[in-house]
Amino acid sequence: MRAFSYVRAGSPAEAVSQYRPGAAYLGGGTNLVDLMRLGVAAPDHIVDVTRATSDTITEGDGELRVGAGVRNSDLANHPAVRERYPMLARAVLTGASGQIRNMATVGGNLLQRTRCPYFQDVTMACNKRTPGSGCQATEPGAETGNMAILGHSPDCVATHPSDMAVALAALGARVLVAGPDGERRVAMPGLHRLPDGRPDLDTVLAPGELITAIELPSPPPGRSTYRKVRERASFAFALVSLAAALDIGGDGQVRDCRLALGGVAHAPWRAQAAERAVLGLPASRETFASAADEELRAARPLPGTEYKVTLARNLIVSVLEELSR
Ligand SMILES: Cc1cc2nc3c(=O)[nH]c(=O)nc-3n(C[C@H](O)[C@H](O)[C@H](O)COP(=O)(O)OP(=O)(O)OC[C@H]3O[C@@H](n4cnc5c(N)ncnc54)[C@H](O)[C@@H]3O)c2cc1C
């Protein structure tokens, strides 16, 4: 591992002033330190932000403000999150393991890097790790099983790994950011980018911008949940996941619907075509199936990822049926 200097910042302003090109912010370290050990990340200066960002959750005006330093376990177990945002609590609890969730912070979770095996292996070509080096995952014979089916580019087919981010995209959360030019809010979805020609850029954040908090607007009406399909029951990233909220009127027709898919794209995928397709229609299996088809018309599976299209379709139908009961 490359030698690096370390400072612990006491406030967002101090963290931002300590940042310089080649530096990295450190949250719980559960992703960054792994990547440093693998040689994928090699910062020469670490700015520990666990005391620079709030570790509290506050309620006001029907909204919730979650400090970026809140640990994943504390977020998932907070009474207001469990009661009012069950989709978010469930998403966080499906991630990683109890020990990792105790360490991992909200800011770090959102900015964790892809689990694409070619990104994590420094002997392989990867445009995300080394721009211009190529994408091994698109070469014949590549292990493509967990790559993207939506929104990918010839330069990158990796998927975004965070379960929390998928729920935040469905909830329309806002990410508060502090940087050298002051503070701003970034709406979810919108924090994470699709790869296009710059897969090295995971998000719209500029170098040195620090996530300080997340704002959760009032929860969507109706019932909500998060379901994750994975290869084993814990310690596994999503093959496909779905954050969903559904509100049905007394006449049995859909009044409101929020859907975001995980495991299918370089960013959490808000399924807006499917959301629009169910509005005002009877809450039935047929409605949900044709809405899923509408969304997945845009899918471009690689050889080996065709199963994800079927999985995503079945997940949308099954979860919406569950919420409509
Ligand atoms: C075995 C294993 C299984 C896992 N399974 C899952 C899973 O199923 N689902 C899932 O969602 N996650 C999973 N994870 C990932 C885990 O959730 C992340 O490692 C964790 O959330 C990262 O948070 P952290 O605070 O430790 O981030 P760090 O490792 O400290 O940082 C991650 C990145 O965020 C940056 N950063 C940190 N804080 C800030 C901030 N406030 N502002 C700006 N930048 C910041 C860092 O510079 C770094 O680039 C798994 C991890 C492991 C090791």
The ligand as a Tripos MOL2 file, in Angstrom:
@<TRIPOS>MOLECULE
LIG
   53    58     1     0     0
SMALL
NO_CHARGES

@<TRIPOS>ATOM
      1 C1        -18.2820   -8.1380    2.2820 C.3       1 LIG1
      2 C2        -19.0400   -6.8830    1.9620 C.ar      1 LIG1
      3 C3        -20.3600   -6.9980    1.5360 C.ar      1 LIG1
      4 C4        -21.0750   -5.8380    1.2430 C.ar      1 LIG1
      5 N1        -22.3740   -5.9460    0.7960 N.ar      1 LIG1
      6 C5        -23.0660   -4.8310    0.4960 C.ar      1 LIG1
      7 C6        -24.4080   -4.9020    0.0130 C.ar      1 LIG1
      8 O1        -24.9750   -5.9780   -0.1390 O.2       1 LIG1
      9 N2        -25.0560   -3.7350   -0.2660 N.ar      1 LIG1
     10 C7        -24.4640   -2.5210   -0.1020 C.ar      1 LIG1
     11 O2        -25.1080   -1.5010   -0.3570 O.2       1 LIG1
     12 N3        -23.1940   -2.4200    0.3270 N.ar      1 LIG1
     13 C8        -22.5010   -3.5380    0.6270 C.ar      1 LIG1
     14 N4        -21.2050   -3.4520    1.0400 N.ar      1 LIG1
     15 C9        -20.5430   -2.1550    0.9770 C.3       1 LIG1
     16 C10       -20.6880   -1.3550    2.2330 C.3       1 LIG1
     17 O3        -22.0310   -0.9620    2.3800 O.3       1 LIG1
     18 C11       -19.7850   -0.1410    2.0200 C.3       1 LIG1
     19 O4        -18.4450   -0.5950    2.1210 O.3       1 LIG1
     20 C12       -20.0440    0.9490    3.0450 C.3       1 LIG1
     21 O5        -21.3630    1.3870    3.0120 O.3       1 LIG1
     22 C13       -19.1320    2.1360    2.7680 C.3       1 LIG1
     23 O6        -19.2710    3.0750    3.8150 O.3       1 LIG1
     24 P1        -17.9810    3.6150    4.5860 P.3       1 LIG1
     25 O7        -18.4380    4.6730    5.4990 O.co2     1 LIG1
     26 O8        -17.1900    2.5040    5.1850 O.co2     1 LIG1
     27 O9        -17.2140    4.2250    3.3420 O.3       1 LIG1
     28 P2        -15.6580    4.4380    3.1010 P.3       1 LIG1
     29 O10       -15.0200    3.1610    2.7530 O.co2     1 LIG1
     30 O11       -15.0470    5.2200    4.2170 O.co2     1 LIG1
     31 O12       -15.7180    5.4020    1.8320 O.3       1 LIG1
     32 C14       -16.2850    4.9670    0.6000 C.3       1 LIG1
     33 C15       -16.0900    6.1150   -0.4170 C.3       1 LIG1
     34 O13       -16.8380    7.2590   -0.0210 O.3       1 LIG1
     35 C16       -15.9870    8.4020    0.1470 C.3       1 LIG1
     36 N5        -16.5800    9.1180    1.2800 N.ar      1 LIG1
     37 C17       -16.8190    8.6310    2.5300 C.ar      1 LIG1
     38 N6        -17.5270    9.5230    3.2400 N.ar      1 LIG1
     39 C18       -17.7200   10.6060    2.4430 C.ar      1 LIG1
     40 C19       -18.4090   11.8530    2.5960 C.ar      1 LIG1
     41 N7        -19.0600   12.1730    3.7170 N.pl3     1 LIG1
     42 N8        -18.4080   12.7060    1.5470 N.ar      1 LIG1
     43 C20       -17.7670   12.4140    0.4000 C.ar      1 LIG1
     44 N9        -17.1000   11.2580    0.1880 N.ar      1 LIG1
     45 C21       -17.1100   10.3580    1.2010 C.ar      1 LIG1
     46 C22       -14.5990    7.8420    0.3700 C.3       1 LIG1
     47 O14       -13.6010    8.7200   -0.0470 O.3       1 LIG1
     48 C23       -14.6470    6.6010   -0.5080 C.3       1 LIG1
     49 O15       -14.4060    6.9450   -1.8520 O.3       1 LIG1
     50 C24       -20.4660   -4.5630    1.3710 C.ar      1 LIG1
     51 C25       -19.1460   -4.4700    1.8100 C.ar      1 LIG1
     52 C26       -18.4400   -5.6070    2.1010 C.ar      1 LIG1
     53 C27       -17.0200   -5.4610    2.5690 C.3       1 LIG1
@<TRIPOS>BOND
     1     1     2 1
     2     2     3 ar
     3     2    52 ar
     4     3     4 ar
     5     4     5 ar
     6     4    50 ar
     7     5     6 ar
     8     6     7 ar
     9     6    13 1
    10     7     8 2
    11     7     9 ar
    12     9    10 ar
    13    10    11 2
    14    10    12 ar
    15    12    13 ar
    16    13    14 ar
    17    14    15 1
    18    14    50 ar
    19    15    16 1
    20    16    17 1
    21    16    18 1
    22    18    19 1
    23    18    20 1
    24    20    21 1
    25    20    22 1
    26    22    23 1
    27    23    24 1
    28    24    25 2
    29    24    26 1
    30    24    27 1
    31    27    28 1
    32    28    29 2
    33    28    30 1
    34    28    31 1
    35    31    32 1
    36    32    33 1
    37    33    34 1
    38    33    48 1
    39    34    35 1
    40    35    36 1
    41    35    46 1
    42    36    37 ar
    43    36    45 ar
    44    37    38 ar
    45    38    39 ar
    46    39    40 ar
    47    39    45 ar
    48    40    41 1
    49    40    42 ar
    50    42    43 ar
    51    43    44 ar
    52    44    45 ar
    53    46    47 1
    54    46    48 1
    55    48    49 1
    56    50    51 ar
    57    51    52 ar
    58    52    53 1
@<TRIPOS>SUBSTRUCTURE
     1 LIG1         1 GROUP 0 **** ****
